[in-house]
Amino acid sequence: MSNTPAVSTNANGKSIGLDPIEGVSQSPSRWPLEFEKKQQEIIELWQACSISLVHRTYFFLLFKGEAADSIYMEVELRRLSFLRDTYSRGSTPSNAIVGSLSTSPVASAKKLQREREMLARQMQKRLSTEEREHTYTKWGVSLDSKRRKLQVARRLWTETKDLEHVRESASLVAKLIGLQEPGQVLKEMFGLSFAPQQQPTRRRSSNGWRYGIPSFA
């Protein structure tokens, strides 16, 4: 599979700077620090743009700092930056550039809230009573409080500066959606979703949750 993304343009046919990707071929000694920097920026942009928690989880678990990950990190960072800037101007993002996205910050926030509600319901299906109680305690939710599952779901992926919180969030989301350890094949398929093309058809599980390659938002 080629690591060269397609050139992206706006409605007027002008390049938005997604291509060519410059500076992604880092020296082996510099890449680990560069990866950490880009990863932190991406995590913060995910939160700022109300990006799907499933998308965040797939991406975080797939791209762990290998040299070959640099192209994916750069494309994700540029797309998120473009989305943030587009939202800040009150404009509508182009699907040809950023993929399957909500048309406004409000719409993105509503989708994210529905996703958290879905994850809360998954806790009832995926976790035993003992596991749920352990999860409540781990996430600082009182066992005597109401709507405990939703309280946990609302805390996932919210502490962008705390990498351990991010890891725990990804781990719990992955468990709730039945995601196994991602492999190289999935990584390559995930990379295809960065291009302005039709996403592969996703399977639907028996519990109604969609698996496969996650949409961007």
Residue frames as a rotation matrix with the C-alpha (Angstrom) as fourth column:
MET 1
0.574 0.819 0.000 0.00
0.819 -0.574 0.000 0.00
0.000 0.000 -1.000 0.00
SER 2
-0.173 -0.634 0.754 1.34
0.569 -0.689 -0.449 3.43
0.804 0.352 0.480 -0.88
ASN 3
-0.119 0.051 -0.992 1.99
0.952 -0.277 -0.129 5.85
-0.282 -0.959 -0.015 1.99
THR 4
-0.971 -0.238 0.005 1.38
0.225 -0.912 0.344 8.88
-0.078 0.336 0.939 -0.22
PRO 5
-0.222 0.959 -0.174 -2.03
0.560 -0.021 -0.828 10.43
-0.798 -0.281 -0.533 0.50
ALA 6
0.009 0.319 0.948 -4.07
0.974 -0.217 0.064 12.03
0.226 0.923 -0.312 -2.25
VAL 7
-0.943 -0.282 0.175 -3.91
0.264 -0.957 -0.123 15.76
0.202 -0.069 0.977 -2.75
SER 8
-0.120 0.932 -0.342 -6.87
0.968 0.034 -0.248 17.43
-0.219 -0.361 -0.906 -1.03
THR 9
-0.871 -0.099 0.481 -8.52
0.280 -0.904 0.322 20.60
0.403 0.415 0.816 -2.22
ASN 10
-0.636 0.705 -0.316 -11.31
0.106 -0.326 -0.940 22.82
-0.765 -0.631 0.132 -1.05
ALA 11
0.300 0.886 0.354 -14.48
0.546 0.144 -0.825 23.70
-0.782 0.441 -0.441 -2.99
ASN 12
0.761 -0.054 -0.646 -12.54
-0.422 -0.799 -0.430 26.24
-0.493 0.600 -0.631 -5.05
GLY 13
0.913 -0.405 -0.054 -9.98
0.234 0.626 -0.744 23.66
0.335 0.666 0.666 -6.11
LYS 14
0.303 -0.840 0.451 -7.23
-0.657 -0.527 -0.539 25.13
0.690 -0.133 -0.711 -3.96
SER 15
-0.096 -0.441 -0.892 -4.92
0.364 0.819 -0.444 22.95
0.927 -0.367 0.082 -1.91
ILE 16
0.823 0.377 0.425 -5.48
-0.259 -0.417 0.871 23.06
0.506 -0.827 -0.245 1.83
GLY 17
0.091 -0.923 0.373 -1.96
-0.920 -0.221 -0.325 21.89
0.382 -0.314 -0.869 2.53
LEU 18
0.691 0.179 0.700 -2.61
-0.518 0.799 0.306 18.23
-0.505 -0.574 0.645 3.29
ASP 19
0.535 -0.521 0.664 -0.24
0.674 0.738 0.036 17.22
-0.509 0.428 0.746 0.51
PRO 20
0.154 -0.505 -0.849 2.64
0.015 0.861 -0.509 16.96
0.988 0.066 0.141 0.08
ILE 21
0.988 0.085 -0.129 3.43
0.118 0.123 0.985 15.68
0.100 -0.989 0.111 3.57
GLU 22
0.263 -0.939 0.220 6.72
-0.182 -0.272 -0.945 17.18
0.947 0.209 -0.243 4.57
GLY 23
-0.297 -0.550 0.781 8.88
-0.823 -0.267 -0.501 16.31
0.484 -0.791 -0.374 7.51
VAL 24
0.716 0.628 0.305 7.34
-0.696 0.605 0.387 12.90
0.058 -0.489 0.870 8.22
SER 25
0.649 -0.578 -0.494 10.61
0.305 0.793 -0.528 11.05
0.697 0.192 0.691 7.61
GLN 26
0.781 -0.324 0.534 12.09
-0.616 -0.539 0.574 11.68
0.101 -0.777 -0.621 11.02
SER 27
-0.269 -0.905 -0.330 15.52
-0.606 0.425 -0.672 10.41
0.748 0.019 -0.663 12.02
PRO 28
0.090 0.323 -0.942 15.30
0.371 0.867 0.333 7.31
0.924 -0.380 -0.041 14.25
SER 29
-0.668 -0.445 -0.597 16.66
0.700 -0.104 -0.706 9.24
0.252 -0.889 0.381 17.22
ARG 30
-0.954 0.291 0.069 14.15
-0.299 -0.935 -0.189 12.11
0.010 -0.201 0.980 16.90
TRP 31
-0.487 0.831 -0.271 10.99
-0.173 0.212 0.962 10.19
0.856 0.515 0.040 16.05
PRO 32
-0.340 0.416 -0.844 10.06
0.840 0.538 -0.073 8.97
0.423 -0.734 -0.532 19.60
LEU 33
-0.671 0.060 -0.739 9.94
0.452 -0.756 -0.472 12.55
-0.587 -0.651 0.481 20.90
GLU 34
-0.885 0.360 -0.295 8.19
-0.463 -0.609 0.645 13.76
0.053 0.707 0.705 17.75
PHE 35
-0.512 0.712 -0.480 5.64
0.285 0.668 0.687 10.96
0.810 0.215 -0.545 18.11
GLU 36
-0.419 0.333 -0.845 4.87
0.902 0.050 -0.428 11.92
-0.100 -0.942 -0.321 21.71
LYS 37
-0.821 0.072 -0.567 4.41
-0.021 -0.995 -0.096 15.55
-0.571 -0.067 0.818 20.68
LYS 38
-0.768 0.544 -0.339 2.09
-0.475 -0.128 0.870 14.72
0.430 0.830 0.357 17.78
GLN 39
-0.495 0.590 -0.638 0.15
0.583 0.770 0.259 12.20
0.644 -0.244 -0.725 19.84
GLN 40
-0.563 0.257 -0.785 -0.51
0.684 -0.389 -0.618 14.79
-0.464 -0.885 0.044 22.54
GLU 41
-0.839 0.243 -0.488 -1.63
-0.408 -0.873 0.267 17.36
-0.361 0.423 0.831 19.97
ILE 42
-0.684 0.589 -0.431 -3.96
-0.169 0.447 0.878 14.81
0.710 0.673 -0.206 18.38
ILE 43
-0.511 0.478 -0.714 -5.48
0.822 0.515 -0.244 13.82
0.251 -0.712 -0.656 21.73
GLU 44
-0.632 0.240 -0.737 -6.24
0.302 -0.799 -0.520 17.46
-0.713 -0.551 0.433 22.54
LEU 45
-0.800 0.338 -0.495 -7.72
-0.598 -0.512 0.617 18.08
-0.045 0.790 0.612 19.09
TRP 46
-0.693 0.584 -0.423 -9.92
0.362 0.789 0.496 15.00
0.624 0.190 -0.758 19.40
GLN 47
-0.402 0.528 -0.748 -11.43
0.864 -0.052 -0.500 16.52
-0.303 -0.848 -0.435 22.51
ALA 48
-0.677 0.080 -0.732 -11.70
-0.077 -0.996 -0.038 20.02
-0.732 0.031 0.681 21.05
CYS 49
-0.725 0.353 -0.592 -13.48
-0.670 -0.163 0.724 18.70
0.159 0.921 0.355 17.94
SER 50
0.024 0.769 0.639 -15.73
-0.794 0.403 -0.455 16.17
-0.608 -0.496 0.620 19.76
ILE 51
-0.307 -0.238 -0.921 -14.33
-0.831 0.539 0.138 13.26
0.463 0.808 -0.363 17.76
SER 52
0.662 0.639 -0.392 -15.84
-0.453 0.758 0.470 9.80
0.597 -0.133 0.791 18.22
LEU 53
0.326 -0.513 0.794 -14.45
-0.859 0.191 0.476 7.87
-0.396 -0.837 -0.378 21.20
VAL 54
0.746 -0.037 0.665 -14.33
0.193 0.967 -0.164 4.71
-0.637 0.251 0.729 19.08
HIS 55
0.838 -0.481 0.258 -12.23
0.158 -0.238 -0.958 6.51
0.523 0.844 -0.123 16.47
ARG 56
0.421 -0.696 0.581 -9.88
-0.852 -0.523 -0.010 7.77
0.312 -0.491 -0.814 19.20
THR 57
0.474 -0.186 0.860 -9.57
-0.530 0.720 0.448 4.27
-0.703 -0.669 0.243 20.63
TYR 58
0.888 -0.154 0.432 -8.82
0.416 0.668 -0.617 2.61
-0.193 0.728 0.658 17.30
PHE 59
0.702 -0.630 0.331 -6.22
-0.089 -0.539 -0.838 5.23
0.706 0.559 -0.434 16.43
PHE 60
0.406 -0.550 0.730 -4.56
-0.910 -0.321 0.263 5.27
0.089 -0.771 -0.631 19.85
LEU 61
0.515 -0.158 0.842 -4.25
-0.313 0.880 0.357 1.49
-0.798 -0.448 0.404 20.00
LEU 62
0.905 -0.126 0.407 -3.09
0.414 0.490 -0.767 1.13
-0.103 0.863 0.495 16.40
PHE 63
0.484 -0.721 0.495 -0.39
0.205 -0.457 -0.865 3.77
0.851 0.521 -0.074 16.23
LYS 64
0.928 -0.101 -0.358 2.06
0.369 0.127 0.921 3.33
-0.047 -0.987 0.155 19.08
GLY 65
0.668 -0.666 -0.332 5.16
-0.416 -0.704 0.576 5.06
-0.617 -0.247 -0.747 17.80
GLU 66
0.217 -0.587 0.780 6.66
0.691 0.657 0.302 2.92
-0.690 0.473 0.548 15.07
ALA 67
-0.652 -0.567 -0.503 8.58
0.056 -0.698 0.714 4.82
-0.756 0.437 0.487 12.42
ALA 68
-0.853 0.351 0.387 6.05
0.476 0.217 0.852 3.74
0.215 0.911 -0.352 9.79
ASP 69
0.014 0.921 -0.390 3.30
0.981 -0.088 -0.172 5.47
-0.193 -0.380 -0.905 11.80
SER 70
-0.641 -0.375 -0.670 4.61
0.395 -0.909 0.131 8.94
-0.658 -0.180 0.731 11.02
ILE 71
-0.938 0.296 0.179 2.51
0.059 -0.373 0.926 9.40
0.341 0.879 0.333 7.87
TYR 72
-0.113 0.951 -0.287 -0.71
0.711 0.279 0.646 8.47
0.694 -0.131 -0.708 9.69
MET 73
-0.069 0.017 -0.997 0.08
0.907 -0.415 -0.070 10.76
-0.415 -0.910 0.013 12.61
GLU 74
-0.879 -0.347 -0.325 0.76
0.192 -0.885 0.425 13.67
-0.435 0.311 0.845 10.28
VAL 75
-0.728 0.662 0.177 -2.41
0.159 -0.088 0.983 13.18
0.667 0.744 -0.041 8.26
GLU 76
0.073 0.770 -0.634 -4.56
0.913 0.204 0.354 12.83
0.402 -0.604 -0.688 11.38
LEU 77
-0.301 -0.271 -0.914 -3.03
0.733 -0.680 -0.039 15.96
-0.611 -0.682 0.403 12.88
ARG 78
-0.990 -0.107 -0.088 -3.58
0.025 -0.760 0.649 18.01
-0.137 0.641 0.755 9.73
ARG 79
-0.462 0.886 0.032 -7.16
0.403 0.177 0.898 16.85
0.790 0.428 -0.439 9.31
LEU 80
0.130 0.494 -0.860 -7.99
0.990 -0.018 0.139 17.67
0.053 -0.869 -0.491 12.91
SER 81
-0.590 -0.425 -0.687 -6.32
0.480 -0.868 0.124 21.07
-0.649 -0.257 0.716 12.65
PHE 82
-0.942 0.289 0.172 -8.28
0.035 -0.424 0.905 21.79
0.334 0.858 0.389 9.49
LEU 83
-0.126 0.947 -0.296 -11.52
0.692 0.298 0.657 20.72
0.711 -0.122 -0.693 11.18
ARG 84
-0.056 0.041 -0.998 -10.84
0.922 -0.381 -0.067 22.88
-0.383 -0.924 -0.016 14.24
ASP 85
-0.849 -0.333 -0.409 -10.07
0.176 -0.910 0.376 25.89
-0.497 0.248 0.831 12.09
THR 86
-0.755 0.633 0.169 -13.14
0.187 -0.039 0.982 25.29
0.628 0.773 -0.089 9.93
TYR 87
0.073 0.791 -0.607 -15.39
0.912 0.194 0.362 25.05
0.404 -0.580 -0.707 12.97
SER 88
-0.306 -0.259 -0.916 -13.86
0.747 -0.662 -0.062 28.18
-0.591 -0.703 0.396 14.48
ARG 89
-0.984 -0.046 -0.172 -14.78
-0.074 -0.773 0.630 30.10
-0.162 0.632 0.758 11.31
GLY 90
-0.209 0.975 0.074 -18.33
-0.383 -0.012 -0.924 28.76
-0.900 -0.222 0.376 11.41
SER 91
-0.257 0.049 -0.965 -17.83
-0.964 0.061 0.259 27.01
0.072 0.997 0.031 8.07
THR 92
0.763 0.517 0.389 -18.96
-0.507 0.851 -0.137 23.54
-0.401 -0.093 0.911 6.99
PRO 93
-0.268 -0.931 0.248 -16.18
-0.522 0.357 0.775 20.97
-0.810 0.078 -0.581 6.53
SER 94
0.179 0.251 -0.951 -15.90
-0.970 0.208 -0.128 19.25
0.166 0.945 0.280 3.16
ASN 95
0.755 0.157 0.636 -16.38
-0.340 0.923 0.177 15.48
-0.560 -0.350 0.751 3.23
ALA 96
0.882 -0.466 -0.070 -13.84
0.119 0.363 -0.924 15.20
0.456 0.807 0.376 0.43
ILE 97
0.049 -0.905 0.423 -11.22
-0.483 -0.392 -0.783 16.47
0.874 -0.166 -0.456 2.87
VAL 98
-0.561 -0.291 0.775 -12.15
-0.817 0.048 -0.574 15.25
0.130 -0.956 -0.265 6.32
GLY 99
-0.922 0.151 -0.356 -14.31
0.116 0.986 0.116 12.23
0.368 0.066 -0.927 5.59
SER 100
-0.025 0.980 -0.196 -17.56
0.516 0.180 0.837 11.37
0.856 -0.080 -0.511 7.36
LEU 101
-0.887 -0.363 -0.285 -17.98
0.441 -0.482 -0.757 14.29
0.138 -0.797 0.588 9.74
SER 102
0.128 0.897 -0.423 -20.71
0.899 -0.285 -0.332 16.21
-0.418 -0.338 -0.843 11.45
THR 103
0.144 0.003 0.990 -21.54
0.792 -0.599 -0.114 19.53
0.593 0.800 -0.088 9.83
SER 104
0.329 -0.024 0.944 -21.12
-0.334 -0.938 0.092 21.65
0.883 -0.346 -0.317 12.95
PRO 105
-0.759 -0.626 0.176 -19.59
-0.347 0.161 -0.924 21.61
0.550 -0.763 -0.340 16.46
VAL 106
-0.256 0.756 0.602 -23.10
-0.933 -0.030 -0.359 21.26
-0.254 -0.654 0.713 17.91
ALA 107
0.671 0.510 -0.539 -23.84
-0.673 0.724 -0.153 18.22
0.312 0.465 0.828 15.75
SER 108
-0.112 -0.812 -0.572 -20.49
-0.204 0.583 -0.787 16.67
0.973 0.028 -0.231 16.68
ALA 109
-0.778 -0.163 0.607 -21.16
-0.599 -0.100 -0.794 17.20
0.191 -0.981 -0.020 20.38
LYS 110
0.207 0.939 0.274 -24.59
-0.953 0.258 -0.162 15.58
-0.223 -0.228 0.948 20.09
LYS 111
0.567 -0.072 -0.821 -23.13
-0.411 0.839 -0.357 12.56
0.714 0.540 0.446 18.30
LEU 112
-0.526 -0.844 -0.103 -20.49
-0.250 0.270 -0.930 12.24
0.813 -0.463 -0.353 21.00
GLN 113
-0.497 0.433 0.752 -23.14
-0.856 -0.101 -0.507 12.35
-0.144 -0.896 0.421 23.72
ARG 114
0.621 0.751 -0.222 -25.12
-0.782 0.614 -0.109 9.58
0.054 0.241 0.969 21.99
GLU 115
0.192 -0.647 -0.738 -21.95
-0.238 0.698 -0.675 7.53
0.952 0.305 -0.020 21.73
ARG 116
-0.770 -0.451 0.452 -21.32
-0.509 0.006 -0.861 7.90
0.385 -0.893 -0.234 25.47
GLU 117
0.018 0.870 0.493 -24.88
-0.950 0.168 -0.262 6.74
-0.311 -0.464 0.830 26.13
MET 118
0.678 0.165 -0.716 -24.27
-0.518 0.798 -0.307 3.71
0.521 0.579 0.627 23.91
LEU 119
-0.337 -0.888 -0.314 -21.07
-0.232 0.402 -0.886 2.88
0.913 -0.226 -0.341 25.80
ALA 120
-0.573 0.219 0.790 -22.98
-0.818 -0.092 -0.568 3.13
-0.051 -0.971 0.232 29.07
ARG 121
0.556 0.831 0.021 -25.47
-0.820 0.552 -0.151 0.56
-0.137 0.067 0.988 27.76
GLN 122
0.374 -0.502 -0.780 -22.61
-0.362 0.695 -0.621 -1.66
0.854 0.514 0.079 26.65
MET 123
-0.596 -0.610 0.522 -21.37
-0.699 0.075 -0.711 -1.83
0.395 -0.789 -0.471 30.25
GLN 124
0.099 0.733 0.673 -24.52
-0.870 0.392 -0.298 -3.72
-0.482 -0.556 0.677 31.18
LYS 125
0.898 0.300 -0.321 -23.94
-0.434 0.713 -0.550 -6.19
0.064 0.634 0.771 28.34
ARG 126
0.433 -0.825 -0.362 -20.16
-0.205 0.300 -0.932 -6.57
0.878 0.478 -0.039 28.40
LEU 127
-0.584 -0.715 0.385 -19.28
-0.479 -0.079 -0.874 -6.37
0.655 -0.695 -0.296 32.09
SER 128
-0.178 0.468 -0.866 -20.27
0.661 0.709 0.247 -8.61
0.729 -0.528 -0.435 34.96
THR 129
0.838 0.533 0.114 -21.69
0.248 -0.559 0.792 -7.08
0.486 -0.635 -0.600 38.14
GLU 130
0.580 -0.702 -0.412 -18.29
0.615 0.045 0.787 -7.42
-0.534 -0.710 0.458 39.80
GLU 131
-0.360 -0.732 0.578 -16.54
0.933 -0.269 0.239 -5.84
-0.020 0.626 0.780 36.82
ARG 132
0.215 0.514 0.830 -18.98
0.487 -0.793 0.365 -2.95
0.846 0.326 -0.421 36.77
GLU 133
0.962 0.148 -0.230 -18.47
0.270 -0.368 0.890 -2.24
0.047 -0.918 -0.394 40.46
HIS 134
0.150 -0.981 -0.122 -14.71
0.794 0.046 0.606 -2.34
-0.589 -0.188 0.786 39.98
THR 135
-0.315 -0.213 0.925 -15.07
0.852 -0.494 0.176 0.03
0.419 0.843 0.337 37.04
TYR 136
0.683 0.622 0.384 -17.17
0.357 -0.742 0.568 2.49
0.638 -0.250 -0.728 39.06
THR 137
0.812 -0.415 -0.410 -14.58
0.377 -0.162 0.912 2.55
-0.445 -0.895 0.025 41.83
LYS 138
-0.108 -0.928 0.355 -11.69
0.911 0.050 0.409 2.89
-0.397 0.368 0.841 39.39
TRP 139
-0.387 0.027 0.922 -13.33
0.682 -0.664 0.306 5.87
0.620 0.747 0.238 37.69
GLY 140
-0.986 -0.150 -0.071 -14.27
0.155 -0.675 -0.721 7.61
0.060 -0.722 0.689 40.92
VAL 141
-0.333 0.939 0.085 -18.01
-0.486 -0.248 0.838 6.93
0.808 0.238 0.539 40.74
SER 142
-0.618 0.149 0.772 -19.80
-0.756 0.155 -0.636 6.26
-0.214 -0.977 0.017 44.02
LEU 143
-0.946 0.257 -0.197 -21.45
0.186 0.929 0.320 2.85
0.265 0.267 -0.927 44.21
ASP 144
-0.439 0.812 -0.385 -24.44
0.688 0.028 -0.725 4.54
-0.578 -0.583 -0.571 45.85
SER 145
-0.578 0.176 -0.797 -24.93
-0.375 -0.925 0.068 7.14
-0.725 0.338 0.600 43.13
LYS 146
0.466 0.821 0.329 -27.43
0.089 0.327 -0.941 7.05
-0.880 0.468 0.079 40.28
ARG 147
0.993 0.000 -0.122 -26.69
-0.121 -0.082 -0.989 6.51
-0.010 0.997 -0.082 36.57
ARG 148
0.444 -0.881 0.164 -23.28
-0.186 0.088 0.979 5.10
-0.876 -0.465 -0.125 37.42
LYS 149
0.118 -0.409 0.905 -22.61
0.812 0.564 0.149 3.66
-0.571 0.718 0.398 33.98
LEU 150
0.686 0.188 0.702 -23.33
0.620 -0.656 -0.430 6.97
0.380 0.731 -0.567 32.29
GLN 151
0.906 -0.419 -0.064 -21.11
-0.281 -0.706 0.650 8.77
-0.318 -0.571 -0.757 34.82
VAL 152
0.119 -0.888 0.443 -18.23
0.252 0.459 0.852 6.52
-0.960 0.010 0.279 33.79
ALA 153
0.206 0.017 0.978 -18.98
0.965 0.164 -0.206 6.97
-0.164 0.986 0.018 30.09
ARG 154
0.924 0.214 0.317 -18.98
0.278 -0.946 -0.170 10.74
0.264 0.245 -0.933 30.49
ARG 155
0.694 -0.718 -0.051 -15.49
-0.344 -0.393 0.853 10.64
-0.633 -0.574 -0.519 32.01
LEU 156
0.387 -0.552 0.739 -13.88
0.692 0.703 0.163 8.65
-0.609 0.448 0.654 29.21
TRP 157
-0.090 -0.575 0.813 -11.27
0.977 -0.210 -0.041 10.50
0.194 0.791 0.580 27.17
THR 158
0.828 0.493 0.269 -11.75
0.436 -0.866 0.244 13.79
0.353 -0.085 -0.932 29.05
GLU 159
0.728 -0.637 -0.254 -8.34
-0.055 -0.423 0.905 14.23
-0.683 -0.645 -0.343 30.73
THR 160
0.968 -0.249 0.039 -6.25
0.063 0.087 -0.994 15.06
0.244 0.965 0.100 27.67
LYS 161
0.344 -0.891 0.297 -3.07
-0.804 -0.443 -0.396 15.85
0.484 -0.102 -0.869 29.61
ASP 162
0.019 -0.252 0.967 -3.08
-0.805 0.571 0.164 12.54
-0.593 -0.781 -0.192 31.50
LEU 163
-0.328 -0.218 -0.919 -1.72
-0.858 0.476 0.193 9.77
0.396 0.852 -0.343 29.27
GLU 164
-0.998 0.004 0.058 -2.59
-0.024 0.877 -0.480 7.09
-0.052 -0.480 -0.875 31.81
HIS 165
-0.258 0.962 -0.088 -6.20
-0.237 -0.152 -0.959 8.29
-0.936 -0.227 0.268 31.76
VAL 166
0.075 0.230 -0.970 -6.11
-0.983 -0.145 -0.110 8.11
-0.166 0.962 0.215 27.96
ARG 167
-0.764 -0.425 -0.486 -4.76
-0.508 0.860 0.046 4.54
0.399 0.282 -0.873 28.07
GLU 168
-0.856 0.482 0.185 -7.43
0.134 0.553 -0.822 3.48
-0.498 -0.679 -0.539 30.55
SER 169
-0.028 0.865 -0.502 -10.12
-0.586 -0.421 -0.693 5.15
-0.810 0.274 0.518 28.44
ALA 170
-0.155 -0.110 -0.982 -8.97
-0.963 0.241 0.125 3.35
0.223 0.964 -0.143 25.30
SER 171
-0.956 -0.264 -0.127 -8.78
-0.222 0.937 -0.271 0.05
0.191 -0.231 -0.954 27.17
LEU 172
-0.589 0.795 0.146 -12.34
0.041 0.209 -0.977 0.34
-0.807 -0.570 -0.156 28.50
VAL 173
0.133 0.636 -0.761 -13.84
-0.814 -0.367 -0.449 1.49
-0.565 0.679 0.469 25.20
ALA 174
-0.476 -0.399 -0.783 -12.08
-0.802 0.563 0.201 -1.37
0.361 0.724 -0.588 23.40
LYS 175
-0.987 0.122 0.104 -13.52
0.049 0.850 -0.524 -3.86
-0.153 -0.512 -0.845 25.88
LEU 176
-0.320 0.938 -0.131 -17.01
-0.167 -0.193 -0.967 -2.42
-0.932 -0.287 0.219 25.59
ILE 177
0.343 0.445 -0.827 -17.06
-0.869 -0.185 -0.459 -2.65
-0.357 0.876 0.323 21.79
GLY 178
0.776 -0.018 0.631 -15.34
0.033 0.999 -0.012 -6.04
-0.630 0.030 0.776 21.68
LEU 179
0.763 -0.562 -0.320 -12.19
-0.553 -0.310 -0.774 -4.81
0.335 0.767 -0.547 19.96
GLN 180
0.819 -0.573 -0.029 -9.37
0.545 0.760 0.354 -7.31
-0.181 -0.306 0.935 19.95
GLU 181
0.092 -0.877 -0.471 -5.70
0.180 -0.451 0.874 -6.30
-0.979 -0.166 0.116 19.79
PRO 182
0.830 0.251 -0.498 -5.36
-0.382 -0.394 -0.836 -4.42
-0.406 0.884 -0.231 16.48
GLY 183
0.265 -0.747 0.610 -3.04
0.567 0.632 0.528 -5.92
-0.780 0.206 0.591 13.91
GLN 184
-0.664 -0.662 -0.348 -1.08
0.093 -0.535 0.840 -4.72
-0.742 0.526 0.416 10.91
VAL 185
-0.670 0.472 0.573 -3.85
0.717 0.209 0.665 -5.55
0.194 0.856 -0.478 8.45
LEU 186
0.411 0.856 -0.312 -6.30
0.908 -0.416 0.057 -3.37
-0.081 -0.306 -0.948 10.37
LYS 187
0.006 -0.497 -0.868 -3.72
0.313 -0.823 0.473 -0.60
-0.950 -0.275 0.151 10.50
GLU 188
-0.912 -0.374 0.167 -3.36
0.249 -0.185 0.951 -0.64
-0.324 0.909 0.262 6.72
MET 189
-0.265 0.900 0.347 -7.14
0.885 0.085 0.458 -0.64
0.382 0.429 -0.819 6.27
PHE 190
0.397 0.372 -0.839 -7.45
0.760 -0.646 0.073 2.22
-0.515 -0.666 -0.539 8.75
GLY 191
-0.514 -0.709 -0.484 -4.99
0.272 -0.669 0.692 4.20
-0.814 0.224 0.536 6.68
LEU 192
-0.725 0.286 0.627 -7.27
0.661 0.035 0.749 3.97
0.193 0.957 -0.215 3.68
SER 193
0.279 0.932 -0.230 -9.95
0.960 -0.270 0.070 5.91
0.003 -0.241 -0.971 5.54
PHE 194
-0.139 -0.400 -0.906 -7.75
0.401 -0.859 0.318 9.00
-0.906 -0.319 0.280 5.43
ALA 195
-0.953 -0.238 0.189 -8.23
0.253 -0.280 0.926 9.27
-0.168 0.930 0.327 1.67
PRO 196
-0.459 0.825 -0.330 -11.30
-0.666 -0.566 -0.486 11.05
-0.587 -0.003 0.809 0.20
GLN 197
-0.686 0.234 -0.689 -13.05
-0.447 0.611 0.653 7.86
0.574 0.756 -0.315 -0.87
GLN 198
0.402 0.915 -0.027 -15.93
-0.609 0.289 0.739 5.60
0.684 -0.280 0.674 0.11
GLN 199
-0.283 -0.464 0.839 -15.35
-0.942 0.298 -0.153 3.83
-0.179 -0.834 -0.522 3.44
PRO 200
-0.834 0.005 -0.552 -15.38
-0.157 0.957 0.245 0.01
0.529 0.291 -0.797 3.45
THR 201
0.230 0.973 0.006 -18.72
-0.413 0.092 0.906 -1.49
0.881 -0.211 0.423 4.51
ARG 202
-0.677 -0.463 0.573 -18.75
-0.688 0.121 -0.716 -2.18
0.262 -0.878 -0.400 8.22
ARG 203
-0.530 0.465 -0.709 -20.21
0.339 0.883 0.326 -5.22
0.777 -0.068 -0.625 9.87
ARG 204
-0.057 0.566 0.823 -22.99
-0.810 -0.508 0.294 -4.92
0.584 -0.649 0.487 12.41
SER 205
-0.940 -0.320 -0.121 -22.77
-0.174 0.752 -0.635 -7.09
0.294 -0.576 -0.763 15.49
SER 206
-0.376 0.834 -0.403 -25.71
0.652 0.547 0.525 -8.83
0.658 -0.066 -0.750 17.11
ASN 207
-0.139 0.326 -0.935 -25.93
0.909 -0.332 -0.251 -6.14
-0.392 -0.885 -0.250 19.78
GLY 208
0.779 0.585 0.224 -26.25
0.621 -0.670 -0.407 -3.37
-0.088 0.456 -0.885 17.19
TRP 209
0.490 -0.670 -0.558 -22.77
-0.192 -0.707 0.680 -1.89
-0.850 -0.226 -0.475 17.57
ARG 210
0.978 -0.159 -0.137 -20.90
-0.123 0.098 -0.988 -1.35
0.170 0.982 0.077 14.34
TYR 211
0.434 -0.886 0.162 -17.45
0.191 0.266 0.945 -2.86
-0.881 -0.379 0.285 14.08
GLY 212
0.478 -0.369 0.797 -14.76
0.876 0.136 -0.463 -2.51
0.063 0.919 0.388 11.48
ILE 213
-0.597 -0.747 0.292 -13.12
0.740 -0.654 -0.158 0.72
0.309 0.122 0.943 10.45
PRO 214
0.003 0.643 -0.766 -14.51
0.822 -0.437 -0.364 3.60
-0.569 -0.629 -0.530 12.52
SER 215
0.485 0.201 0.851 -15.68
0.682 -0.696 -0.225 6.82
0.548 0.689 -0.474 10.95
PHE 216
-0.488 -0.799 0.353 -13.77
0.436 -0.573 -0.694 9.98
0.756 -0.185 0.628 11.82
ALA 217
-0.943 0.208 0.260 -16.56
-0.333 -0.601 -0.727 11.51
0.005 -0.772 0.636 13.86
